[in-house]
Amino acid sequence: MCGIAGIVTTDGSAPDLHRLRRMTDAIAHRGPDGDGHISRPGFGFGHRRLSIIDLAGGAQPMTDATDAHWLTFNGEIYNFLELRQAMESRGHQFRTRSDSEVLLQLVAAEGIAALTSLRGMFAFGLWNQRTRQLLLARDRVGKKPLFWFEDRDGLYFASEIKALLTLPNCPAEVDPASLDLYLAYESIPGTRTIFRGVHRLAPASALIWSPGQPVRIERYWSADWATKTSMTYRDACVHLRELIVDATRCRLISDVPVGAFLSGGVDSSVVVSAMAACASGPVKTFSIGFPQQAFNETHYARMVAEKFGTTHEEFIVEPNAIEILPKLAWHFDQPFSDSSALPTYYVSRMTRDRVTVALNGDGGDEWFGGYERYRALLVRALYHAATTPSLRHLVARVSSLLPGVARGGSLLGKLRFFSEAAEGRIDDFNLELFHHRQFDAPGRQELYTPAFAGAVGPSNAERYFLDIMADSAKHSSHDVVDQALRTDTLMYLPDTLLPKVDIAAMSVGLEGRSPLLDTKVVEFAASLPREWKVTARASKKILKEAHEGVLPHDVLYRRKMGFSVPLKHWFQHDLYGYTRQLLLDSRTVGRGYFRRESVERLIEDHRSGRRNNSARLWALVMLEHWHREVLDARRTG
């Protein structure tokens, strides 16, 4: 696990080594164990290393025996030993024990075709000195990040945007359309970034660049959601458990200490159970809790730890949000408002004191159906089948008149939300489910100043989501939940969840590994019929039933809590004054994005209890911190 950076030049000149060092210095937290740089005619690579495998021999940038191919690589290739054996049988020779050298020789020999052989998480750059061609690539699901921009002098890439911002020619103009997307979705989705002209390489994609030629981007993999397994349900349960254990076993390969995040939820507990099945000694597990019991899952984590005899540590924290938010904003490079980044950062920091690698349960909700909105889609179908349009309109009208009931939150609030949202088209219902706590289109228009609304133009934020849903309808089964699952694996997972964990963990030099995102696991998950994953009464059905008798019943079938923080309380009490001061001062208002009176209304409506604006306020707070810590700092620095 590392940080990478590179420059390739149009005129064939050697990039400035000082520039490369500044780029890697900006991301030193990703690789505190060492650095390396190379500058040759046509290209320059930089690397920050977090040593995991072959501590002595895996230094980068790395070249092959001919000096013709150079690699800078971030990630882990879990099947590198199998790939190495196959290559040795074809005459390849290796000088190190590292997965980096296997990747280098394999891609040098096979090009893009090699990417489908890789089982792992990765982002890398490979330069072919003979053809003067650069290949950039990311792993299938988007665990490892990669950003780039191009100008007439060349192409520039790095693991984090902050490395690119050290370059004087890096575009640093805020893209209004990207900011609009951020307010709708907590993060900026797809290949866009907050900066016009800086791009994110999509998961499962490869970029090819040669001097004087347009950039070419190819997608090399996608999961098959249309073809469903012929297995029986019981055989599928057994096979799923075997796949997860195998995926976990290969992620335990390391020359440094390994542990696991254990929240007490189903996904992390499944991973810990698999670790216990194949580890040679006690598993190290780490949990974080909060004094507020509604946000504390440590009781369930303790049940799992006791079941498997792990060496378990718990950290109960009272996060100092005011102190930590500027640091988070700096690490995330872009506006990012998933509030669970806060506890993710704390558990990463505390875990790093004990181990260098931590396994987690990421991906379980998206691939196996863990969110409430999937079941809501099924309930909507039943509701429409049992009612007439006029009756649905009447129910929505009556529910909207219930005194003192906000949409969401309480049971009555959820019923009000559902009845109002379910009345309309399926597209509108999906949008409501996906970002009902963020700013919808009318909410954003009410927030924007006339000048900024003009800069945004006709908003395509909702269209972005609906286009992916429409594509999912073409490439999956006819089931609306299957389509929503596929959409989340293409949008929410790589755009919000995975960046959150990668950045929080790498900010303290901790490598995160995700067995539930193993290629074999996710391809099998895509092949499972929807009813094996989600029913109107159950979520993650097959994942849970595959682990009955393995995990405690109370852990498998308890109410989902999520990894969250008490934002509603904070913005009504602890952070009320701070929020007013930050969002209403002249510096913030002077940016020209938002109407002062609209922001003040959000703050006061939340404090009075008229509306839960906690997620919206968090988005505005994180945006302003990003401005101050990243953009303003670059301009004044």
ZAMARGU-4260 file (C-alpha; in steps of 0.2 Angstrom, whole numbers, plus 5000, padded with zeros to 4 digits):
<rodrens>
0) 5000/5000/5000 | 5008/5016/4994 | 5006/5033/4986 | 5011/5035/4968 | 5014/5050/4957
5) 5021/5053/4939 | 5024/5065/4925 | 5026/5060/4906 | 5031/5073/4894 | 5026/5077/4876
10) 5043/5083/4870 | 5052/5068/4878 | 5062/5079/4891 | 5066/5072/4908 | 5054/5079/4922
15) 5061/5089/4936 | 5065/5078/4950 | 5061/5092/4963 | 5043/5092/4956 | 5042/5073/4958
20) 5048/5075/4976 | 5036/5088/4980 | 5022/5077/4973 | 5027/5062/4984 | 5030/5073/4999
25) 5012/5079/4999 | 5006/5061/5001 | 5020/5055/5013 | 5006/5048/5025 | 5002/5035/5012
30) 5019/5028/5013 | 5029/5032/5028 | 5042/5018/5026 | 5052/5025/5012 | 5052/5034/4995
35) 5059/5033/4978 | 5060/5043/4962 | 5066/5041/4944 | 5067/5054/4930 | 5072/5048/4913
40) 5069/5055/4895 | 5050/5056/4893 | 5044/5051/4910 | 5047/5053/4929 | 5039/5042/4943
45) 5038/5045/4962 | 5033/5033/4975 | 5030/5033/4994 | 5031/5015/5002 | 5021/5007/5016
50) 5030/4991/5017 | 5019/4975/5018 | 5027/4961/5008 | 5046/4959/5004 | 5051/4973/5016
55) 5069/4973/5009 | 5066/4970/4990 | 5050/4978/4985 | 5056/4996/4983 | 5049/5007/4969
60) 5049/5014/4956 | 5054/4997/4949 | 5061/4992/4932 | 5063/4975/4923 | 5079/4967/4918
65) 5079/4976/4902 | 5077/4994/4909 | 5063/4996/4896 | 5048/4995/4908 | 5045/5005/4924
70) 5032/5003/4937 | 5025/5014/4951 | 5011/5004/4960 | 4999/5006/4975 | 4990/4991/4982
75) 4991/4972/4984 | 4990/4958/4971 | 4983/4944/4982 | 4986/4930/4969 | 5004/4935/4964
80) 5011/4919/4970 | 5000/4909/4958 | 5004/4922/4944 | 5023/4921/4948 | 5023/4902/4947
85) 5014/4902/4930 | 5026/4915/4923 | 5041/4905/4929 | 5035/4890/4920 | 5036/4901/4904
90) 5054/4907/4908 | 5052/4923/4918 | 5065/4926/4931 | 5062/4936/4947 | 5074/4946/4958
95) 5063/4949/4973 | 5048/4941/4982 | 5037/4956/4979 | 5020/4957/4971 | 5026/4973/4962
100) 5039/4963/4952 | 5025/4950/4947 | 5014/4965/4941 | 5028/4973/4932 | 5033/4958/4922
105) 5015/4952/4918 | 5009/4969/4912 | 5025/4972/4902 | 5022/4955/4893 | 5003/4956/4891
110) 4998/4974/4892 | 4979/4978/4896 | 4975/4959/4894 | 4985/4956/4910 | 4972/4966/4921
115) 4959/4953/4920 | 4971/4940/4928 | 4974/4951/4944 | 4965/4947/4960 | 4968/4962/4971
120) 4967/4981/4974 | 4978/4992/4964 | 4982/5008/4955 | 4998/5009/4945 | 5007/5018/4931
125) 5018/5008/4919 | 5030/5016/4907 | 5036/5008/4891 | 5052/5016/4887 | 5053/5008/4869
130) 5036/5014/4864 | 5035/5029/4875 | 5018/5024/4881 | 5010/5026/4898 | 4997/5014/4905
135) 4987/5019/4920 | 4975/5006/4928 | 4963/5004/4943 | 4956/4988/4951 | 4939/4982/4947
140) 4929/4989/4961 | 4939/5005/4964 | 4948/5002/4981 | 4963/5012/4976 | 4962/5030/4969
145) 4970/5038/4954 | 4969/5056/4948 | 4976/5064/4932 | 4976/5079/4921 | 4984/5083/4904
150) 4990/5099/4896 | 5000/5102/4880 | 5017/5098/4889 | 5011/5080/4896 | 5001/5070/4908
155) 5002/5070/4927 | 4995/5058/4939 | 4994/5054/4957 | 4985/5044/4971 | 4978/5060/4978
160) 4974/5077/4971 | 4985/5086/4984 | 5000/5079/4975 | 4994/5086/4958 | 4991/5103/4967
165) 5009/5105/4970 | 5012/5107/4952 | 5010/5126/4946 | 5001/5120/4930 | 4988/5110/4939
170) 4970/5116/4936 | 4963/5123/4952 | 4946/5131/4946 | 4931/5125/4955 | 4919/5116/4944
175) 4901/5122/4948 | 4893/5107/4941 | 4904/5096/4952 | 4899/5106/4967 | 4881/5103/4963
180) 4884/5085/4962 | 4893/5085/4979 | 4878/5093/4987 | 4866/5080/4980 | 4877/5064/4984
185) 4889/5068/4998 | 4904/5066/4986 | 4908/5070/4968 | 4903/5054/4958 | 4911/5046/4943
190) 4926/5053/4934 | 4924/5071/4939 | 4933/5081/4953 | 4930/5097/4961 | 4942/5105/4949
195) 4938/5108/4931 | 4951/5099/4921 | 4957/5086/4935 | 4950/5069/4932 | 4948/5053/4942
200) 4951/5036/4933 | 4936/5025/4934 | 4936/5008/4942 | 4940/4993/4931 | 4948/5005/4918
205) 4964/5008/4910 | 4971/5024/4902 | 4984/5024/4888 | 4994/5039/4884 | 5007/5042/4870
210) 5014/5059/4865 | 5004/5068/4852 | 4989/5055/4853 | 4973/5058/4862 | 4970/5049/4879
215) 4962/5033/4877 | 4952/5025/4891 | 4946/5007/4891 | 4935/4997/4903 | 4942/4980/4905
220) 4929/4972/4917 | 4911/4972/4923 | 4901/4960/4933 | 4888/4950/4925 | 4871/4953/4934
225) 4861/4946/4920 | 4866/4928/4921 | 4860/4919/4937 | 4868/4904/4945 | 4860/4886/4943
230) 4865/4881/4960 | 4853/4877/4974 | 4851/4889/4988 | 4858/4878/5000 | 4874/4874/4989
235) 4875/4893/4986 | 4876/4896/5005 | 4890/4884/5007 | 4899/4890/4992 | 4898/4908/4997
240) 4905/4904/5014 | 4920/4895/5006 | 4923/4910/4994 | 4924/4922/5009 | 4936/4911/5019
245) 4947/4909/5003 | 4946/4928/5000 | 4951/4931/5018 | 4965/4918/5018 | 4974/4927/5004
250) 4972/4944/5012 | 4982/4938/5027 | 4998/4936/5017 | 5009/4950/5025 | 5026/4953/5033
255) 5019/4965/5045 | 5005/4963/5059 | 4987/4961/5053 | 4971/4964/5062 | 4953/4968/5058
260) 4940/4982/5061 | 4925/4974/5071 | 4910/4985/5072 | 4898/4971/5078 | 4888/4972/5061
265) 4886/4957/5050 | 4899/4961/5037 | 4914/4964/5049 | 4909/4949/5059 | 4908/4938/5044
270) 4926/4943/5040 | 4932/4940/5058 | 4924/4923/5057 | 4933/4919/5041 | 4950/4925/5049
275) 4947/4914/5064 | 4945/4899/5052 | 4961/4901/5043 | 4973/4911/5055 | 4987/4902/5064
280) 4984/4912/5080 | 4972/4923/5089 | 4965/4937/5078 | 4967/4955/5083 | 4951/4965/5082
285) 4947/4983/5085 | 4931/4992/5089 | 4926/5010/5092 | 4911/5016/5102 | 4903/5032/5108
290) 4896/5037/5125 | 4878/5039/5116 | 4871/5021/5117 | 4861/5024/5101 | 4878/5025/5091
295) 4887/5012/5101 | 4889/4994/5094 | 4903/4988/5105 | 4892/4975/5114 | 4889/4966/5098
300) 4908/4967/5093 | 4912/4960/5110 | 4900/4945/5107 | 4910/4941/5091 | 4927/4943/5099
305) 4922/4931/5113 | 4915/4919/5101 | 4931/4918/5091 | 4943/4921/5105 | 4951/4937/5097
310) 4963/4949/5105 | 4950/4963/5106 | 4952/4981/5110 | 4939/4994/5111 | 4941/5013/5110
315) 4927/5024/5117 | 4929/5041/5110 | 4920/5058/5111 | 4926/5065/5095 | 4931/5083/5095
320) 4923/5087/5078 | 4929/5106/5078 | 4947/5100/5081 | 4947/5085/5068 | 4937/5093/5054
325) 4950/5103/5046 | 4962/5088/5046 | 4949/5077/5037 | 4945/5091/5024 | 4963/5092/5020
330) 4965/5073/5018 | 4950/5071/5007 | 4956/5084/4994 | 4938/5087/4989 | 4922/5091/4997
335) 4916/5075/5006 | 4901/5074/5018 | 4899/5056/5023 | 4900/5059/5042 | 4905/5041/5046
340) 4922/5047/5039 | 4924/5054/5057 | 4923/5037/5067 | 4932/5029/5052 | 4947/5040/5055
345) 4947/5037/5074 | 4946/5018/5072 | 4960/5019/5059 | 4971/5030/5070 | 4969/5019/5085
350) 4971/5002/5075 | 4987/5009/5067 | 4995/5009/5084 | 4994/4990/5085 | 4995/4984/5067
355) 4999/4989/5049 | 4985/4980/5040 | 4967/4979/5045 | 4953/4969/5036 | 4936/4976/5035
360) 4918/4971/5029 | 4916/4984/5015 | 4905/4979/5001 | 4893/4968/5010 | 4878/4980/5010
365) 4880/4984/4991 | 4883/4967/4984 | 4871/4957/4996 | 4858/4970/4999 | 4860/4978/5016
370) 4851/4995/5015 | 4833/4998/5019 | 4830/5006/5002 | 4831/4989/4994 | 4817/4983/5004
375) 4807/4999/5001 | 4808/4996/4983 | 4799/4979/4985 | 4786/4986/4997 | 4783/5000/4984
380) 4779/4987/4971 | 4767/4978/4983 | 4759/4995/4988 | 4756/4999/4969 | 4749/4982/4966
385) 4736/4984/4980 | 4731/5002/4978 | 4724/5014/4964 | 4733/5030/4960 | 4719/5040/4968
390) 4720/5030/4984 | 4739/5033/4984 | 4737/5051/4982 | 4724/5052/4996 | 4736/5043/5008
395) 4751/5054/5003 | 4739/5070/5006 | 4734/5064/5023 | 4751/5059/5029 | 4758/5076/5024
400) 4745/5084/5036 | 4750/5074/5051 | 4755/5087/5064 | 4773/5087/5071 | 4779/5073/5060
405) 4795/5076/5050 | 4799/5064/5035 | 4810/5050/5041 | 4816/5047/5058 | 4801/5040/5068
410) 4790/5026/5062 | 4776/5039/5058 | 4790/5050/5049 | 4795/5035/5039 | 4777/5031/5034
415) 4775/5049/5029 | 4791/5048/5019 | 4786/5032/5010 | 4768/5037/5006 | 4773/5053/4998
420) 4788/5046/4989 | 4779/5030/4983 | 4765/5040/4975 | 4776/5046/4961 | 4786/5037/4947
425) 4799/5024/4951 | 4813/5036/4945 | 4807/5049/4958 | 4806/5036/4971 | 4824/5030/4968
430) 4830/5047/4969 | 4821/5050/4986 | 4828/5034/4993 | 4846/5038/4987 | 4848/5055/4993
435) 4833/5061/5003 | 4844/5068/5017 | 4855/5078/5005 | 4850/5092/4995 | 4837/5088/4981
440) 4835/5099/4966 | 4823/5112/4973 | 4833/5112/4989 | 4849/5117/4979 | 4840/5130/4969
445) 4834/5138/4985 | 4851/5138/4992 | 4861/5145/4977 | 4864/5163/4974 | 4857/5169/4957
450) 4875/5170/4950 | 4880/5153/4956 | 4864/5145/4949 | 4868/5153/4933 | 4886/5146/4933
455) 4879/5128/4937 | 4866/5130/4923 | 4853/5116/4921 | 4858/5103/4934 | 4862/5086/4928
460) 4865/5079/4946 | 4848/5069/4946 | 4851/5063/4928 | 4868/5056/4933 | 4860/5044/4945
465) 4845/5040/4934 | 4857/5036/4919 | 4866/5023/4929 | 4849/5016/4934 | 4844/5015/4916
470) 4860/5006/4911 | 4858/4994/4926 | 4840/4990/4919 | 4849/4985/4902 | 4863/4975/4910
475) 4854/4966/4925 | 4838/4956/4928 | 4821/4965/4927 | 4820/4966/4946 | 4821/4984/4952
480) 4831/4979/4967 | 4844/4970/4957 | 4845/4986/4947 | 4848/4996/4962 | 4861/4985/4969
485) 4871/4986/4953 | 4869/5005/4953 | 4876/5006/4971 | 4891/4995/4966 | 4895/5007/4952
490) 4891/5024/4961 | 4889/5024/4980 | 4902/5011/4983 | 4917/5018/4973 | 4912/5036/4974
495) 4908/5037/4993 | 4911/5022/5004 | 4928/5016/4997 | 4936/5033/4996 | 4931/5036/5014
500) 4939/5020/5020 | 4955/5022/5009 | 4958/5040/5014 | 4954/5038/5033 | 4966/5023/5034
505) 4980/5029/5023 | 4980/5046/5032 | 4988/5036/5046 | 4998/5024/5036 | 4986/5009/5038
510) 4982/4997/5024 | 4964/4991/5023 | 4959/4975/5015 | 4941/4970/5010 | 4938/4951/5008
515) 4919/4954/5003 | 4926/4964/4988 | 4936/4950/4981 | 4933/4947/4963 | 4927/4929/4965
520) 4915/4935/4979 | 4907/4949/4970 | 4905/4940/4953 | 4896/4926/4963 | 4886/4939/4972
525) 4880/4947/4955 | 4875/4929/4949 | 4863/4927/4964 | 4844/4929/4962 | 4838/4945/4971
530) 4826/4935/4982 | 4841/4926/4989 | 4848/4943/4995 | 4833/4954/4998 | 4815/4951/5002
535) 4801/4963/5009 | 4806/4957/5027 | 4824/4952/5026 | 4841/4960/5020 | 4857/4951/5016
540) 4847/4934/5017 | 4860/4922/5010 | 4875/4931/5018 | 4867/4929/5035 | 4860/4911/5032
545) 4877/4906/5026 | 4884/4910/5043 | 4870/4903/5054 | 4879/4892/5067 | 4895/4902/5064
550) 4890/4919/5071 | 4879/4923/5086 | 4861/4924/5081 | 4859/4941/5089 | 4873/4948/5078
555) 4866/4941/5062 | 4848/4947/5065 | 4849/4963/5075 | 4843/4979/5068 | 4856/4988/5057
560) 4864/5003/5065 | 4877/5009/5053 | 4894/5018/5057 | 4887/5035/5062 | 4889/5050/5073
565) 4876/5060/5083 | 4875/5074/5070 | 4857/5079/5074 | 4861/5082/5092 | 4878/5091/5088
570) 4870/5104/5077 | 4856/5107/5089 | 4868/5109/5104 | 4887/5107/5104 | 4890/5113/5086
575) 4876/5126/5084 | 4886/5141/5088 | 4901/5135/5079 | 4891/5131/5063 | 4883/5149/5063
580) 4900/5157/5065 | 4908/5146/5051 | 4894/5146/5038 | 4887/5164/5041 | 4904/5174/5042
585) 4909/5186/5028 | 4923/5174/5021 | 4911/5160/5018 | 4896/5170/5012 | 4908/5180/5001
590) 4912/5164/4990 | 4896/5168/4982 | 4889/5150/4981 | 4874/5152/4994 | 4861/5164/5000
595) 4865/5169/5018 | 4847/5169/5022 | 4845/5151/5015 | 4859/5145/5025 | 4853/5153/5041
600) 4836/5145/5039 | 4844/5128/5037 | 4853/5131/5054 | 4838/5138/5063 | 4825/5125/5056
605) 4837/5111/5062 | 4839/5119/5080 | 4820/5121/5082 | 4816/5103/5077 | 4806/5109/5062
610) 4817/5099/5050 | 4832/5087/5052 | 4845/5096/5042 | 4860/5088/5050 | 4867/5080/5034
615) 4864/5096/5024 | 4873/5106/5037 | 4887/5094/5038 | 4889/5095/5019 | 4890/5114/5020
620) 4902/5113/5035 | 4914/5101/5026 | 4913/5111/5010 | 4919/5127/5019 | 4933/5117/5028
625) 4939/5110/5011 | 4939/5128/5004 | 4950/5134/5019 | 4962/5119/5021 | 4964/5115/5002
630) 4960/5129/4990 | 4963/5144/5000 | 4979/5136/5007 | 4986/5133/4989 | 4982/5151/4984
635) 4991/5159/4999 | 5005/5146/5000
</rodrens>
